[in-house]
Amino acid sequence: MSEDFVFQGWRRADGRMGIRNHCLVLATVACAAGVVREVGRRLPNVVAVEHAHGCGRGGPDLGLQIKTLAGLVQNPNVGAAVLVGLGCEVVSTGLLKGVLARSGKPLETVVIQEVGGSKKAADQAEAVARRLLGELESLPREKGTAADLMVGLECGGSDTFSGLTANPAVGKAADRLVKLGGTAILAETTEMIGALGPLLKSAESEEVAAKLRANVDRQEARTREILGPLAGTVLAPGNVESGLTTIAEKSLGCIAKGGSSPIREVVDYGDRPSSKGLVVMDTPGYDIESLAGMAAAGAQVILFTTGRGTPVGFPAVPVIKISSNSQLFEAMPDDIDLDAGIILAGKSISEVGEQVLDLLLRVARGQKTRAEINGQAVFAIAQEGPAF
């Protein structure tokens, strides 16, 4: 597989490799979302990103918003971007463009209040985006390998089979990717509660173990503070209906996505890893916010397992959906890319892990995921403090 794991991608100025070559049209604040949506309607080939952030929050949350929005623009799958702002917000186009000054990517800005309103802003953003799309078409492609890939690992709508089929199969694929020189990000700190012991054994150093412990302990303490005696049993309604009984049971299945590779590094939400191999990121368990953290760090693709089923994708980053059971695969064929439920029928975890890795390669070579085909991109940023 090492000699065969090659694809043609786009090498960015910072050396990272994109498996897509998108023009991003990004709102810097929620007030600009309507303009961005209109540009996306007119130009289906752009990636239009609207959200509910950019103002009305305290310092730490605003810092996360700036880091995450900038990280999305810097993601290797983005070749150019149009930043659309209102003109009086905290996270302004000027601020974000300043953060991105060394990105090496074409960046244009449109400010609604400065150009005379939403219609003129949409017209101007459309014109700029059309030009950038034309420029992106002429960019040459280069050979990429597994060592160029950073893959996010996510699970959502888990069931009793998630920890037996889909998650271990993704773990096998993650191990193979790491051996080939790539990087895998294990996220969702809340879903590590009750599974800290195995994670600590995988830590490559005392420093990594200490940060793992601190992150999980902090999240567990916060959960107990909010939920009291229910903290050890809190699960989503779908998890309970699917047979999961405790957060520890769910967590042990969740961390199986990381495989058996040593954990090289623990990073904060949205931060770019400095090490290759298996990395743990401190993210919420909420899928949408967790995906944003990994994408902001530079993940070009995300492996997303599910037992109940979810159509969720992410802007500019392909999300590969893997079902834990065949009933789900048959029930939601337009949303699921691969069925790991065949493990229950006799296929080995290793065999399905190779199928996951093969699908990952095909997506890196340009094959669209179901979420991409269906236009299911969703975006939100983790928040902690109150709104103002």
Secondary structure, DSSP 8 states (H G I E B T S, - for coil): -TTT-EEEEEE-TTS-EESS-EEEEEESSGGGHHHHHHHHHH-TTSEEE--S-SSSB-HHHHHHHHHHHHHHHHSTTEEEEEEEE-SSSSS-HHHHHHHTTTS-S-EEEEEHHHHTSHHHHHHHHHHHHHHHHHHHHT---EEEEGGG-EEEEEE-S--TTTTTTHHHHHHHHHHHHHHTT-EEEE--GGGGTT-HHHHHHHBSSHHHHHHHHHHHHHHHHHHHHHHGGGTTT---HHHHHTT---HHHHHHHHGGGGTTS-EEEEE-TT---SS-EEEEE---S-HHHHHHHHHHHT-SEEEEEESS----BBTTB-EEEEESSHHHHHH-TTT-SEEGGGGGGT--HHHHHHHHHHHHHHHHTT---HHHHHT-B-------S-B-
